[in-house]
Amino acid sequence: MLNVSGINAFYGKIQVLKNVGLHVEEGSIVTILGANGAGKTTTMKTISGLLKPKEGKIEFLGEDVTGLRPDQLLRKGIALVPEGRQILAGMTVMENLEMGAYHRKDKEIEKDLEMVLARFPILKEREKQLGGTLSGGQQQMLAIARAIMSKPKLLLLDEPSMGLAPLVVADIFNIIKEIRETGTTVLLVEQNARQALKISDFGYVLETGKIVAEGSAADLLTDSRIKEAYLGVKS
């Protein structure tokens, strides 16, 4: 579904991504691991069109989409839930969800809205509440639900569990699994490496802007280097 090859990306004169390449199979969950500053968020920004790569190629469903704007990529089926959620704090829950579908012209928006509210009952309860007054976990659910309203084929999730209580984190990972079960492919950046790998099919490890390891999630979970560096297990 997604092929990223030879991506070099910069902030000004500082190179952040160095020949990054990755592949995401349709129907899978793929996780990108790495320490702070490794380039994980930059990878997501580049794939979603927020940052244009200096070199390299991004293919989505066989089409070269390198350099397209975020709104163009959204219409093609790539939706990003950014780090920090970035919901529309001054708008209600319902207005946030409706904004997720702003570009759609099909007749299933109302049906999808009902589906999203059924999947996220807390949002149904608070549909008239301003987004900025929700708890952190509720805001994360709203950010994911808003992205789902765009009807994505590929959902990019950047640190969805950051700053959330353990029980809420468990809910978020269950939601990610449910999203995949409905047919949406997921590319995930996540600080909780163990939980992310448990629900993933494949994983990549970024260090200082380079892919330094890749493999099935099961293999990465048992790799001694990965266990020590990211899972807190001493070999």
C-alpha positions in Angstrom: 0.0 0.0 0.0 2.7 2.5 1.0 6.3 2.5 -0.2 8.8 5.0 1.0 12.2 4.9 -0.5 15.4 7.0 -0.2 13.9 9.8 1.7 16.2 12.6 2.8 14.4 15.4 4.7 15.7 18.6 6.2 14.7 21.4 8.6 16.6 24.3 7.1 20.2 23.0 6.7 19.8 20.3 9.3 19.3 16.8 7.8 16.8 14.8 9.9 16.0 11.8 7.7 18.8 10.0 5.9 17.8 7.6 3.1 14.7 6.4 5.0 12.8 3.5 3.4 9.8 1.6 4.6 6.9 -0.5 3.4 3.4 -0.9 4.7 1.2 -3.8 3.5 -2.5 -3.2 3.1 -4.4 -4.3 6.2 -1.5 -4.3 8.5 -0.3 -2.4 11.5 3.3 -1.2 11.2 5.2 0.5 14.1 8.2 2.9 13.9 10.3 2.8 17.1 13.1 5.1 18.1 14.3 7.4 20.8 13.3 11.1 21.1 14.9 13.0 18.2 15.4 9.9 16.0 13.2 11.3 13.3 9.9 9.4 13.9 7.6 12.5 13.8 9.5 13.9 10.8 8.9 10.6 9.0 5.1 11.0 9.6 5.2 14.6 8.6 6.9 13.7 5.4 4.5 10.9 4.5 1.5 13.1 5.3 2.8 16.0 3.2 3.5 18.5 6.0 7.2 18.4 5.1 8.5 18.0 1.6 11.5 15.6 1.2 14.6 16.9 -0.6 15.1 13.5 -2.1 13.3 10.2 -2.3 9.9 8.8 -3.3 6.6 8.1 -1.6 4.2 5.8 -3.4 0.7 5.2 -2.2 -1.5 2.5 -3.9 1.0 2.5 -6.7 0.9 6.2 -7.3 3.8 8.6 -6.8 2.5 11.1 -4.2 5.8 12.7 -3.3 5.5 16.4 -2.5 1.7 16.5 -2.5 0.0 18.7 0.0 -1.7 17.3 3.1 -5.2 18.1 1.8 -4.4 16.3 -1.5 -3.1 13.2 0.4 -6.2 13.3 2.6 -8.4 13.0 -0.4 -6.4 10.1 -1.6 -6.9 8.3 1.7 -4.0 9.2 4.0 -5.0 10.8 7.4 -2.7 11.9 10.2 -3.4 12.0 13.9 -0.5 14.2 14.9 1.5 14.2 18.1 -0.2 16.3 20.7 -3.7 15.6 19.2 -4.3 19.1 17.9 -8.0 19.0 18.1 -10.0 22.2 17.5 -10.3 23.3 21.1 -12.9 26.1 20.5 -15.2 23.8 18.6 -17.6 21.2 20.0 -17.0 17.5 19.8 -19.6 17.2 17.0 -18.1 20.1 15.1 -14.6 18.5 15.3 -16.0 15.2 13.9 -17.8 17.1 11.1 -14.6 18.9 10.2 -13.0 15.4 9.7 -15.4 14.9 6.8 -15.2 18.4 5.3 -13.7 17.2 2.0 -16.2 14.3 1.5 -19.0 14.5 -1.0 -20.4 11.0 -0.6 -23.7 10.1 1.0 -22.4 8.0 3.9 -21.1 10.8 6.1 -24.1 10.5 8.5 -23.8 6.8 8.6 -20.1 7.0 9.4 -20.8 9.6 12.1 -23.2 7.3 13.8 -20.6 4.5 13.6 -17.9 6.7 15.1 -20.2 7.8 18.0 -21.1 4.2 18.7 -17.5 3.2 18.8 -16.6 6.1 21.0 -19.6 6.4 23.4 -17.8 9.0 25.6 -17.8 11.3 22.5 -21.6 10.7 22.1 -22.1 11.8 25.7 -20.1 14.9 25.2 -20.9 15.8 21.6 -21.9 19.4 22.6 -18.9 20.0 24.8 -16.0 22.1 23.6 -13.0 19.9 22.6 -10.6 21.9 24.7 -12.5 21.0 27.9 -12.1 17.2 27.4 -9.6 15.1 29.3 -6.4 14.1 27.5 -7.7 10.6 26.8 -11.0 12.0 25.5 -9.1 14.4 23.3 -7.0 11.6 21.8 -10.2 9.6 21.1 -11.7 12.7 19.4 -8.5 13.1 17.3 -8.7 9.5 16.2 -12.4 9.7 15.5 -12.0 12.9 13.5 -9.4 11.2 11.3 -11.7 8.2 10.9 -14.4 10.6 9.6 -12.2 11.3 6.7 -12.6 7.7 5.7 -8.9 6.9 5.4 -7.3 3.9 3.7 -4.1 4.6 5.7 -4.2 6.1 9.2 -1.0 7.6 10.6 -0.9 7.8 14.4 1.9 9.8 16.0 2.4 8.9 19.7 -1.3 8.2 20.4 -0.6 7.1 24.1 1.7 10.0 25.1 0.8 11.5 28.5 -2.2 9.2 29.1 -3.1 7.1 32.1 -2.4 3.3 31.8 -6.1 2.4 31.6 -6.7 5.0 28.9 -3.6 3.7 27.0 -5.1 0.2 27.0 -8.3 1.6 25.5 -6.3 3.4 22.8 -4.5 0.3 21.8 -7.8 -1.7 21.6 -9.2 1.1 19.4 -6.2 0.8 17.1 -6.8 -3.0 16.7 -10.4 -2.4 16.0 -9.6 0.2 13.3 -7.4 -2.4 11.6 -10.2 -5.0 11.8 -12.5 -2.6 9.9 -10.0 -2.6 7.0 -8.0 0.5 7.7 -4.2 0.1 7.5 -2.2 1.8 10.3 1.3 3.2 10.5 2.1 3.9 14.2 4.8 5.9 16.0 4.7 5.0 19.7 6.8 5.5 22.8 5.2 2.4 24.4 7.3 0.0 22.3 6.1 -3.2 24.0 2.4 -2.5 23.6 2.9 -1.2 20.0 4.8 -4.3 18.9 2.2 -6.6 20.5 -0.5 -5.3 18.2 1.7 -4.8 15.1 2.7 -7.0 12.2 6.0 -5.4 11.4 8.3 -2.8 12.8 11.1 -0.4 12.0 13.7 1.1 14.3 15.0 4.7 13.6 18.2 6.1 15.0 19.4 9.6 14.2 17.3 9.6 11.0 18.3 6.2 9.7 16.5 2.9 9.7 18.8 0.6 11.7 16.6 -2.4 12.1 13.4 -3.9 10.8 11.5 -7.1 11.0 8.3 -8.8 12.1 6.9 -7.4 15.4 7.3 -10.8 17.0 11.0 -10.9 16.1 11.6 -7.4 17.3 10.0 -8.3 20.6 12.5 -11.0 21.2 15.6 -9.2 19.7 18.0 -8.6 22.6 19.1 -5.2 21.2 15.6 -4.0 20.9 14.6 -5.4 24.3 17.5 -3.5 26.0 17.2 -0.2 24.1 13.4 0.1 23.9 11.7 -2.4 26.2 13.7 -1.8 29.3 15.0 -5.4 29.5 18.6 -5.9 30.3 20.3 -8.7 28.3 
